[in-house]
Amino acid sequence: MTKENLSSVSLKEAFLASPGPTGTKESFLLFVKGLCMGSADIVPGVSGGTIALITGIYEKLLHAIQSVNMEAARALLSFDFKKLLATIHLRFLIVLLAGIGTAVVSLARLMHHLLQHHPVPTWGFFLGLILASILVIGKKIQNWPGVGSAFFIIGTIAAYFLVGMIPVTTPETWWFIFLSGMIAICAMILPGISGSFFLLILGKYQFITGALKNPFQSESILIIIIFGSGCVCGILAFSRFLSYMLDHYHNATLSLLTGLMFGSMRKVWPWKETLESVTIRGKVHVLREQNILPWDFGQEFFLTCVLVLGGFCLVLLLQRLADDR
């Protein structure tokens, strides 16, 4: 839309002219796609980026994110709202984010409950999801005897020791919540890489889902605002960095990311033994734990094995749908 056209239209007309769905049906379909992306983002191992690929909105999502640029910032600072609306893909982002947000808030209570009361089977499901994600991304890596294997090994070793260094209980200060949001949101534009998986590594998955479980409490509102601010900053910065790395160092980047996921499997192993814990205000907080082999081959063990297989097959099915599309 040119400057001459902008001067002759209202804010409403400028908003309706921005890229996005046309009509109620398209808006509803985009909202449903956002629901699917949000459902994937809340489950460690399943990427919202993969869902975006399957539903055919991946390129539109990247363009919408990159439309929030310096030109849009200058328009906002100069209160030129018509130009702002003409620059940002606002209608697309509003509908999609509404779907994502609805799914995240509605599923957070379920995931928080499962981790609290059924941790071993739940971690088993996550394990299957992440194992399959590693396989899916690993198949795309080329030059395994050379650059591919080198960066995979670097990523694996780095993640293995990094996860071991991160305590089970990480800080609940504002800067760490903000940092967690920056890191986790990057997965939304990375097919196969899960943001919830990174929250698990950082020890903040249960903390964030706990806040989303009760979003209208004053403490939860503050946590969600800080985490959301980190998400906004992270996706704006990382989308451009990721585009550059994948354009110029595609194979090395995929190899490193796959290695990071593989090395971080140390964090999601279902069977653990608590070494040190502390009780604060009647709630037990685990300070140190170690992975162990399962010793009780009862009903929970077989349920966990079934969920590992189920999570593994789910990711392979989603990837097959994405490839067919």
LUMTI-786765 format. One record per residue (C-alpha): x, y, z; residue in one letter. Coordinates in nm, 4 decimals. Example, Ala and Ser with C-alpha at 12.3 -4.5 7.8 and 13.67 -1.06 7.14 Angstrom:
# LUMTI-786765
<rogu x="1.2300" y="-0.4500" z="0.7800" residu="A"/>
<rogu x="1.3670" y="-0.1060" z="0.7140" residu="S"/>
END
This chain:
# LUMTI-786765
<rogu x="0.0000" y="0.0000" z="0.0000" residu="M"/>
<rogu x="0.1545" y="0.3340" z="-0.1070" residu="T"/>
<rogu x="0.1775" y="0.6521" z="0.1026" residu="K"/>
<rogu x="-0.0964" y="0.8122" z="-0.1100" residu="E"/>
<rogu x="-0.3287" y="0.5185" z="-0.0490" residu="N"/>
<rogu x="-0.2490" y="0.5159" z="0.3228" residu="L"/>
<rogu x="-0.3440" y="0.8815" z="0.3651" residu="S"/>
<rogu x="-0.6884" y="0.8189" z="0.2191" residu="S"/>
<rogu x="-0.7903" y="0.5155" z="0.4273" residu="V"/>
<rogu x="-0.9043" y="0.4723" z="0.7852" residu="S"/>
<rogu x="-0.7278" y="0.2635" z="1.0492" residu="L"/>
<rogu x="-0.9921" y="-0.0054" z="1.0084" residu="K"/>
<rogu x="-0.9393" y="-0.0218" z="0.6335" residu="E"/>
<rogu x="-0.5602" y="-0.0343" z="0.6805" residu="A"/>
<rogu x="-0.6029" y="-0.3206" z="0.9276" residu="F"/>
<rogu x="-0.8293" y="-0.5141" z="0.6904" residu="L"/>
<rogu x="-0.5787" y="-0.4593" z="0.4085" residu="A"/>
<rogu x="-0.2933" y="-0.6199" z="0.6053" residu="S"/>
<rogu x="-0.1975" y="-0.9790" z="0.5109" residu="P"/>
<rogu x="-0.4165" y="-1.2367" z="0.6775" residu="G"/>
<rogu x="-0.7194" y="-1.4616" z="0.6361" residu="P"/>
<rogu x="-1.0058" y="-1.3409" z="0.4179" residu="T"/>
<rogu x="-1.3461" y="-1.4222" z="0.5582" residu="G"/>
<rogu x="-1.4765" y="-1.6114" z="0.8587" residu="T"/>
<rogu x="-1.3963" y="-1.9566" z="0.7205" residu="K"/>
<rogu x="-1.0284" y="-1.8807" z="0.6588" residu="E"/>
<rogu x="-1.0005" y="-1.7132" z="0.9996" residu="S"/>
<rogu x="-1.1511" y="-2.0191" z="1.1684" residu="F"/>
<rogu x="-0.9162" y="-2.2567" z="0.9829" residu="L"/>
<rogu x="-0.6128" y="-2.0443" z="1.0783" residu="L"/>
<rogu x="-0.7333" y="-2.0409" z="1.4413" residu="F"/>
<rogu x="-0.7588" y="-2.4225" z="1.4353" residu="V"/>
<rogu x="-0.4056" y="-2.4443" z="1.2922" residu="K"/>
<rogu x="-0.2944" y="-2.2229" z="1.5816" residu="G"/>
<rogu x="-0.4668" y="-2.4621" z="1.8234" residu="L"/>
<rogu x="-0.2703" y="-2.7500" z="1.6729" residu="C"/>
<rogu x="0.0571" y="-2.5553" z="1.6977" residu="M"/>
<rogu x="-0.0106" y="-2.4600" z="2.0591" residu="G"/>
<rogu x="-0.0964" y="-2.8200" z="2.1469" residu="S"/>
<rogu x="0.2356" y="-2.9300" z="1.9965" residu="A"/>
<rogu x="0.4346" y="-2.6560" z="2.1711" residu="D"/>
<rogu x="0.3125" y="-2.7591" z="2.5160" residu="I"/>
<rogu x="0.4341" y="-3.1192" z="2.4651" residu="V"/>
<rogu x="0.8126" y="-3.1685" z="2.4834" residu="P"/>
<rogu x="0.9419" y="-3.3338" z="2.1678" residu="G"/>
<rogu x="0.6728" y="-3.2126" z="1.9280" residu="V"/>
<rogu x="0.7488" y="-2.8869" z="1.7495" residu="S"/>
<rogu x="0.4984" y="-2.6193" z="1.6580" residu="G"/>
<rogu x="0.7165" y="-2.5615" z="1.3523" residu="G"/>
<rogu x="0.6440" y="-2.9163" z="1.2359" residu="T"/>
<rogu x="0.2691" y="-2.8512" z="1.2656" residu="I"/>
<rogu x="0.3120" y="-2.5280" z="1.0691" residu="A"/>
<rogu x="0.4795" y="-2.7312" z="0.7933" residu="L"/>
<rogu x="0.2040" y="-2.9927" z="0.7907" residu="I"/>
<rogu x="-0.0765" y="-2.7345" z="0.7757" residu="T"/>
<rogu x="0.0933" y="-2.5302" z="0.5022" residu="G"/>
<rogu x="0.1499" y="-2.2027" z="0.6893" residu="I"/>
<rogu x="0.5237" y="-2.2311" z="0.7641" residu="Y"/>
<rogu x="0.6392" y="-1.9741" z="0.5066" residu="E"/>
<rogu x="0.3561" y="-1.7367" z="0.6000" residu="K"/>
<rogu x="0.4616" y="-1.7694" z="0.9649" residu="L"/>
<rogu x="0.8235" y="-1.6782" z="0.8852" residu="L"/>
<rogu x="0.7146" y="-1.3798" z="0.6737" residu="H"/>
<rogu x="0.4775" y="-1.2628" z="0.9479" residu="A"/>
<rogu x="0.7538" y="-1.2792" z="1.2108" residu="I"/>
<rogu x="0.9983" y="-1.0930" z="0.9872" residu="Q"/>
<rogu x="0.7364" y="-0.8239" z="0.9163" residu="S"/>
<rogu x="0.7981" y="-0.7024" z="1.2739" residu="V"/>
<rogu x="1.1081" y="-0.5085" z="1.1686" residu="N"/>
<rogu x="1.2753" y="-0.1684" z="1.2033" residu="M"/>
<rogu x="1.0303" y="-0.0107" z="0.9615" residu="E"/>
<rogu x="0.7435" y="-0.1223" z="1.1862" residu="A"/>
<rogu x="0.9304" y="0.0064" z="1.4946" residu="A"/>
<rogu x="0.9818" y="0.3497" z="1.3342" residu="R"/>
<rogu x="0.6133" y="0.3648" z="1.2432" residu="A"/>
<rogu x="0.5187" y="0.2799" z="1.6024" residu="L"/>
<rogu x="0.7556" y="0.5387" z="1.7534" residu="L"/>
<rogu x="0.6230" y="0.8086" z="1.5174" residu="S"/>
<rogu x="0.2608" y="0.7056" z="1.5956" residu="F"/>
<rogu x="0.2024" y="0.6324" z="1.2273" residu="D"/>
<rogu x="-0.0440" y="0.3530" z="1.2953" residu="F"/>
<rogu x="-0.1616" y="0.3261" z="0.9356" residu="K"/>
<rogu x="0.1911" y="0.2530" z="0.8195" residu="K"/>
<rogu x="0.2356" y="0.0145" z="1.1122" residu="L"/>
<rogu x="-0.0720" y="-0.1812" z="1.0072" residu="L"/>
<rogu x="0.0468" y="-0.1841" z="0.6465" residu="A"/>
<rogu x="0.3893" y="-0.3208" z="0.7528" residu="T"/>
<rogu x="0.3018" y="-0.5925" z="1.0044" residu="I"/>
<rogu x="0.1013" y="-0.9022" z="0.9112" residu="H"/>
<rogu x="-0.1214" y="-0.8223" z="1.2062" residu="L"/>
<rogu x="-0.4412" y="-1.0056" z="1.1091" residu="R"/>
<rogu x="-0.2496" y="-1.3265" z="1.0451" residu="F"/>
<rogu x="-0.0592" y="-1.3007" z="1.3746" residu="L"/>
<rogu x="-0.3660" y="-1.2140" z="1.5850" residu="I"/>
<rogu x="-0.5705" y="-1.5124" z="1.4667" residu="V"/>
<rogu x="-0.2802" y="-1.7593" z="1.4811" residu="L"/>
<rogu x="-0.1583" y="-1.6447" z="1.8235" residu="L"/>
<rogu x="-0.5148" y="-1.6593" z="1.9585" residu="A"/>
<rogu x="-0.5267" y="-2.0272" z="1.8615" residu="G"/>
<rogu x="-0.1809" y="-2.0986" z="2.0043" residu="I"/>
<rogu x="-0.2574" y="-1.9188" z="2.3314" residu="G"/>
<rogu x="-0.5914" y="-2.0970" z="2.3751" residu="T"/>
<rogu x="-0.4268" y="-2.4378" z="2.3359" residu="A"/>
<rogu x="-0.1346" y="-2.3588" z="2.5649" residu="V"/>
<rogu x="-0.3544" y="-2.2338" z="2.8516" residu="V"/>
<rogu x="-0.6095" y="-2.5164" z="2.8211" residu="S"/>
<rogu x="-0.3501" y="-2.7969" z="2.8091" residu="L"/>
<rogu x="-0.1150" y="-2.6579" z="3.0733" residu="A"/>
<rogu x="-0.3335" y="-2.7854" z="3.3608" residu="R"/>
<rogu x="-0.3317" y="-3.1397" z="3.2206" residu="L"/>
<rogu x="0.0463" y="-3.1494" z="3.1671" residu="M"/>
<rogu x="0.1112" y="-3.0052" z="3.5154" residu="H"/>
<rogu x="-0.1143" y="-3.2717" z="3.6713" residu="H"/>
<rogu x="0.0561" y="-3.5568" z="3.4816" residu="L"/>
<rogu x="0.4049" y="-3.4460" z="3.5864" residu="L"/>
<rogu x="0.2942" y="-3.4120" z="3.9477" residu="Q"/>
<rogu x="0.1069" y="-3.7423" z="3.9854" residu="H"/>
<rogu x="0.2314" y="-3.9694" z="3.7031" residu="H"/>
<rogu x="0.5899" y="-3.8558" z="3.6377" residu="P"/>
<rogu x="0.7483" y="-4.1803" z="3.5086" residu="V"/>
<rogu x="0.4908" y="-4.2613" z="3.2335" residu="P"/>
<rogu x="0.4781" y="-3.8922" z="3.1350" residu="T"/>
<rogu x="0.8563" y="-3.8682" z="3.1030" residu="W"/>
<rogu x="0.8423" y="-4.1945" z="2.9059" residu="G"/>
<rogu x="0.6061" y="-4.0358" z="2.6523" residu="F"/>
<rogu x="0.8397" y="-3.7355" z="2.6269" residu="F"/>
<rogu x="1.1332" y="-3.9727" z="2.5760" residu="L"/>
<rogu x="0.9620" y="-4.1367" z="2.2783" residu="G"/>
<rogu x="0.8751" y="-3.8002" z="2.1255" residu="L"/>
<rogu x="1.2308" y="-3.6718" z="2.1493" residu="I"/>
<rogu x="1.3931" y="-3.9947" z="2.0276" residu="L"/>
<rogu x="1.1820" y="-3.9810" z="1.7121" residu="A"/>
<rogu x="1.2568" y="-3.6100" z="1.6651" residu="S"/>
<rogu x="1.6299" y="-3.6872" z="1.6766" residu="I"/>
<rogu x="1.5820" y="-3.9589" z="1.4151" residu="L"/>
<rogu x="1.3759" y="-3.7339" z="1.1867" residu="V"/>
<rogu x="1.6258" y="-3.4468" z="1.1937" residu="I"/>
<rogu x="1.9276" y="-3.6798" z="1.1795" residu="G"/>
<rogu x="1.8055" y="-3.8243" z="0.8470" residu="K"/>
<rogu x="1.8342" y="-3.4768" z="0.6945" residu="K"/>
<rogu x="2.2004" y="-3.4370" z="0.7890" residu="I"/>
<rogu x="2.4533" y="-3.4905" z="0.5117" residu="Q"/>
<rogu x="2.8252" y="-3.5724" z="0.5201" residu="N"/>
<rogu x="2.8023" y="-3.7856" z="0.8363" residu="W"/>
<rogu x="3.1672" y="-3.8989" z="0.8226" residu="P"/>
<rogu x="3.2781" y="-3.5347" z="0.8011" residu="G"/>
<rogu x="3.1142" y="-3.2074" z="0.9054" residu="V"/>
<rogu x="2.7839" y="-3.3719" z="1.0023" residu="G"/>
<rogu x="2.9318" y="-3.6126" z="1.2552" residu="S"/>
<rogu x="3.1766" y="-3.3516" z="1.3911" residu="A"/>
<rogu x="2.9070" y="-3.0997" z="1.4825" residu="F"/>
<rogu x="2.6762" y="-3.3769" z="1.6057" residu="F"/>
<rogu x="2.9458" y="-3.4955" z="1.8489" residu="I"/>
<rogu x="3.0177" y="-3.1378" z="1.9614" residu="I"/>
<rogu x="2.6476" y="-3.0783" z="2.0290" residu="G"/>
<rogu x="2.6070" y="-3.4105" z="2.2094" residu="T"/>
<rogu x="2.9033" y="-3.3589" z="2.4430" residu="I"/>
<rogu x="2.8108" y="-2.9964" z="2.5146" residu="A"/>
<rogu x="2.4486" y="-3.0816" z="2.5971" residu="A"/>
<rogu x="2.5362" y="-3.3859" z="2.8085" residu="Y"/>
<rogu x="2.7619" y="-3.1883" z="3.0411" residu="F"/>
<rogu x="2.5431" y="-2.8771" z="3.0313" residu="L"/>
<rogu x="2.2370" y="-3.0725" z="3.1442" residu="V"/>
<rogu x="2.4461" y="-3.2268" z="3.4222" residu="G"/>
<rogu x="2.5529" y="-2.8817" z="3.5387" residu="M"/>
<rogu x="2.2012" y="-2.7377" z="3.5438" residu="I"/>
<rogu x="2.0431" y="-2.8045" z="3.8849" residu="P"/>
<rogu x="1.7026" y="-2.9680" z="3.9083" residu="V"/>
<rogu x="1.5735" y="-2.6496" z="4.0709" residu="T"/>
<rogu x="1.6748" y="-2.3451" z="3.8642" residu="T"/>
<rogu x="1.6277" y="-1.9801" z="3.9665" residu="P"/>
<rogu x="1.2763" y="-1.8353" z="3.9651" residu="E"/>
<rogu x="1.4083" y="-1.4819" z="3.9213" residu="T"/>
<rogu x="1.2750" y="-1.2563" z="3.6461" residu="W"/>
<rogu x="1.5900" y="-1.2695" z="3.4319" residu="W"/>
<rogu x="1.5930" y="-1.6510" z="3.4189" residu="F"/>
<rogu x="1.2206" y="-1.6666" z="3.3352" residu="I"/>
<rogu x="1.2837" y="-1.4082" z="3.0594" residu="F"/>
<rogu x="1.5815" y="-1.6098" z="2.9297" residu="L"/>
<rogu x="1.3741" y="-1.9301" z="2.9334" residu="S"/>
<rogu x="1.1102" y="-1.7592" z="2.7195" residu="G"/>
<rogu x="1.3739" y="-1.6402" z="2.4711" residu="M"/>
<rogu x="1.5163" y="-1.9904" z="2.4307" residu="I"/>
<rogu x="1.1867" y="-2.1820" z="2.4254" residu="A"/>
<rogu x="1.0086" y="-1.9673" z="2.1665" residu="I"/>
<rogu x="1.2814" y="-2.0243" z="1.9086" residu="C"/>
<rogu x="1.1455" y="-2.3768" z="1.8580" residu="A"/>
<rogu x="0.8240" y="-2.2388" z="1.7093" residu="M"/>
<rogu x="1.0109" y="-2.1694" z="1.3846" residu="I"/>
<rogu x="1.2290" y="-2.4811" z="1.4002" residu="L"/>
<rogu x="1.0534" y="-2.7908" z="1.2619" residu="P"/>
<rogu x="1.1482" y="-3.0899" z="1.4745" residu="G"/>
<rogu x="1.2888" y="-2.8904" z="1.7688" residu="I"/>
<rogu x="1.0590" y="-2.8497" z="2.0690" residu="S"/>
<rogu x="1.0482" y="-2.5389" z="2.2883" residu="G"/>
<rogu x="0.8984" y="-2.7376" z="2.5754" residu="S"/>
<rogu x="1.1999" y="-2.9676" z="2.5488" residu="F"/>
<rogu x="1.4309" y="-2.6718" z="2.6184" residu="F"/>
<rogu x="1.2119" y="-2.5712" z="2.9136" residu="L"/>
<rogu x="1.2632" y="-2.9229" z="3.0513" residu="L"/>
<rogu x="1.6398" y="-2.8824" z="3.0199" residu="I"/>
<rogu x="1.6243" y="-2.5445" z="3.1940" residu="L"/>
<rogu x="1.4108" y="-2.6905" z="3.4741" residu="G"/>
<rogu x="1.1241" y="-2.4515" z="3.4031" residu="K"/>
<rogu x="0.8645" y="-2.6673" z="3.2269" residu="Y"/>
<rogu x="0.6619" y="-2.7490" z="3.5375" residu="Q"/>
<rogu x="0.7070" y="-2.3921" z="3.6687" residu="F"/>
<rogu x="0.5671" y="-2.2318" z="3.3511" residu="I"/>
<rogu x="0.2820" y="-2.4822" z="3.3098" residu="T"/>
<rogu x="0.1966" y="-2.4189" z="3.6757" residu="G"/>
<rogu x="0.1581" y="-2.0468" z="3.6026" residu="A"/>
<rogu x="-0.0474" y="-2.1172" z="3.2896" residu="L"/>
<rogu x="-0.2672" y="-2.3541" z="3.4909" residu="K"/>
<rogu x="-0.3900" y="-2.0563" z="3.6986" residu="N"/>
<rogu x="-0.3396" y="-1.7615" z="3.4594" residu="P"/>
<rogu x="-0.5513" y="-1.5098" z="3.6546" residu="F"/>
<rogu x="-0.3589" y="-1.5188" z="3.9822" residu="Q"/>
<rogu x="-0.1419" y="-1.2115" z="4.0406" residu="S"/>
<rogu x="0.1823" y="-1.4105" z="4.0672" residu="E"/>
<rogu x="0.0971" y="-1.6134" z="3.7574" residu="S"/>
<rogu x="0.0173" y="-1.2986" z="3.5588" residu="I"/>
<rogu x="0.3615" y="-1.1544" z="3.6372" residu="L"/>
<rogu x="0.5352" y="-1.4816" z="3.5401" residu="I"/>
<rogu x="0.3397" y="-1.5027" z="3.2128" residu="I"/>
<rogu x="0.4195" y="-1.1384" z="3.1261" residu="I"/>
<rogu x="0.7948" y="-1.1859" z="3.1881" residu="I"/>
<rogu x="0.8006" y="-1.5187" z="3.0034" residu="F"/>
<rogu x="0.5947" y="-1.3729" z="2.7175" residu="G"/>
<rogu x="0.8303" y="-1.0738" z="2.6891" residu="S"/>
<rogu x="1.1220" y="-1.3139" z="2.6569" residu="G"/>
<rogu x="0.9308" y="-1.5029" z="2.3881" residu="C"/>
<rogu x="0.8736" y="-1.1853" z="2.1864" residu="V"/>
<rogu x="1.2378" y="-1.0752" z="2.2069" residu="C"/>
<rogu x="1.3648" y="-1.4254" z="2.1345" residu="G"/>
<rogu x="1.1564" y="-1.4913" z="1.8256" residu="I"/>
<rogu x="1.2277" y="-1.1487" z="1.6726" residu="L"/>
<rogu x="1.6026" y="-1.1919" z="1.7137" residu="A"/>
<rogu x="1.6329" y="-1.5632" z="1.6521" residu="F"/>
<rogu x="1.4199" y="-1.5764" z="1.3353" residu="S"/>
<rogu x="1.6766" y="-1.3644" z="1.1540" residu="R"/>
<rogu x="1.9764" y="-1.5443" z="1.3053" residu="F"/>
<rogu x="1.8257" y="-1.8830" z="1.2224" residu="L"/>
<rogu x="1.7527" y="-1.7814" z="0.8637" residu="S"/>
<rogu x="2.1158" y="-1.6737" z="0.8231" residu="Y"/>
<rogu x="2.2617" y="-1.9911" z="0.9775" residu="M"/>
<rogu x="2.0376" y="-2.2269" z="0.7814" residu="L"/>
<rogu x="2.1048" y="-2.0359" z="0.4570" residu="D"/>
<rogu x="2.4840" y="-2.0330" z="0.4973" residu="H"/>
<rogu x="2.5616" y="-2.3316" z="0.7268" residu="Y"/>
<rogu x="2.2567" y="-2.5556" z="0.6881" residu="H"/>
<rogu x="2.4186" y="-2.8944" z="0.7455" residu="N"/>
<rogu x="2.6389" y="-2.7859" z="1.0362" residu="A"/>
<rogu x="2.3434" y="-2.6130" z="1.2066" residu="T"/>
<rogu x="2.1175" y="-2.9192" z="1.1786" residu="L"/>
<rogu x="2.4001" y="-3.1448" z="1.3025" residu="S"/>
<rogu x="2.4648" y="-2.9255" z="1.6065" residu="L"/>
<rogu x="2.0933" y="-2.9033" z="1.6946" residu="L"/>
<rogu x="2.0533" y="-3.2805" z="1.6641" residu="T"/>
<rogu x="2.3558" y="-3.3359" z="1.8862" residu="G"/>
<rogu x="2.2148" y="-3.0972" z="2.1466" residu="L"/>
<rogu x="1.8901" y="-3.2939" z="2.1542" residu="M"/>
<rogu x="2.0707" y="-3.6280" z="2.1773" residu="F"/>
<rogu x="2.3007" y="-3.5172" z="2.4592" residu="G"/>
<rogu x="2.0103" y="-3.3664" z="2.6512" residu="S"/>
<rogu x="1.8331" y="-3.7038" z="2.6657" residu="M"/>
<rogu x="2.0082" y="-3.7335" z="3.0008" residu="R"/>
<rogu x="1.7463" y="-3.4915" z="3.1339" residu="K"/>
<rogu x="1.4330" y="-3.6742" z="3.0160" residu="V"/>
<rogu x="1.5167" y="-4.0338" z="3.1203" residu="W"/>
<rogu x="1.2031" y="-4.1448" z="3.3125" residu="P"/>
<rogu x="1.3614" y="-4.3506" z="3.5920" residu="W"/>
<rogu x="1.5503" y="-4.1387" z="3.8443" residu="K"/>
<rogu x="1.6719" y="-4.1644" z="4.2004" residu="E"/>
<rogu x="1.6598" y="-3.8631" z="4.4320" residu="T"/>
<rogu x="1.9943" y="-3.7932" z="4.5983" residu="L"/>
<rogu x="1.9128" y="-3.4710" z="4.7795" residu="E"/>
<rogu x="1.5900" y="-3.2806" z="4.8462" residu="S"/>
<rogu x="1.4588" y="-3.0029" z="5.0672" residu="V"/>
<rogu x="1.1087" y="-2.9215" z="5.1945" residu="T"/>
<rogu x="1.0006" y="-2.5581" z="5.1586" residu="I"/>
<rogu x="0.6544" y="-2.4515" z="5.2839" residu="R"/>
<rogu x="0.5392" y="-2.8134" z="5.2863" residu="G"/>
<rogu x="0.6516" y="-2.8835" z="4.9283" residu="K"/>
<rogu x="0.9427" y="-3.1158" z="4.8489" residu="V"/>
<rogu x="1.1995" y="-2.9714" z="4.6046" residu="H"/>
<rogu x="1.4512" y="-3.2096" z="4.4466" residu="V"/>
<rogu x="1.8037" y="-3.0650" z="4.4473" residu="L"/>
<rogu x="2.0027" y="-3.3562" z="4.2996" residu="R"/>
<rogu x="1.9050" y="-3.6786" z="4.1262" residu="E"/>
<rogu x="2.0610" y="-3.9456" z="3.9073" residu="Q"/>
<rogu x="1.9327" y="-4.1694" z="3.6288" residu="N"/>
<rogu x="1.8874" y="-4.5385" z="3.7127" residu="I"/>
<rogu x="1.7694" y="-4.8502" z="3.5314" residu="L"/>
<rogu x="1.4092" y="-4.9547" z="3.6038" residu="P"/>
<rogu x="1.3924" y="-5.2147" z="3.8806" residu="W"/>
<rogu x="1.0143" y="-5.2595" z="3.9203" residu="D"/>
<rogu x="0.8751" y="-5.4354" z="3.6115" residu="F"/>
<rogu x="0.5131" y="-5.3868" z="3.7107" residu="G"/>
<rogu x="0.2177" y="-5.2144" z="3.5495" residu="Q"/>
<rogu x="0.3834" y="-4.8714" z="3.5485" residu="E"/>
<rogu x="0.6913" y="-5.0047" z="3.3667" residu="F"/>
<rogu x="0.4875" y="-5.1577" z="3.0832" residu="F"/>
<rogu x="0.2679" y="-4.8458" z="3.0598" residu="L"/>
<rogu x="0.5825" y="-4.6328" z="3.0314" residu="T"/>
<rogu x="0.7210" y="-4.8562" z="2.7539" residu="C"/>
<rogu x="0.3907" y="-4.8305" z="2.5633" residu="V"/>
<rogu x="0.3980" y="-4.4505" z="2.5959" residu="L"/>
<rogu x="0.7609" y="-4.4366" z="2.4752" residu="V"/>
<rogu x="0.6546" y="-4.6280" z="2.1635" residu="L"/>
<rogu x="0.3402" y="-4.4153" z="2.1254" residu="G"/>
<rogu x="0.5348" y="-4.0884" z="2.1419" residu="G"/>
<rogu x="0.7909" y="-4.2226" z="1.8954" residu="F"/>
<rogu x="0.5233" y="-4.3242" z="1.6426" residu="C"/>
<rogu x="0.3353" y="-3.9934" z="1.6824" residu="L"/>
<rogu x="0.6354" y="-3.7868" z="1.5704" residu="V"/>
<rogu x="0.7047" y="-4.0219" z="1.2776" residu="L"/>
<rogu x="0.3403" y="-3.9897" z="1.1698" residu="L"/>
<rogu x="0.3519" y="-3.6103" z="1.1858" residu="L"/>
<rogu x="0.6745" y="-3.6058" z="0.9866" residu="Q"/>
<rogu x="0.5236" y="-3.8387" z="0.7247" residu="R"/>
<rogu x="0.2297" y="-3.6003" z="0.6859" residu="L"/>
<rogu x="0.4691" y="-3.3050" z="0.6502" residu="A"/>
<rogu x="0.6771" y="-3.4886" z="0.3875" residu="D"/>
<rogu x="0.3670" y="-3.5901" z="0.1901" residu="D"/>
<rogu x="0.2507" y="-3.2306" z="0.1888" residu="R"/>
END
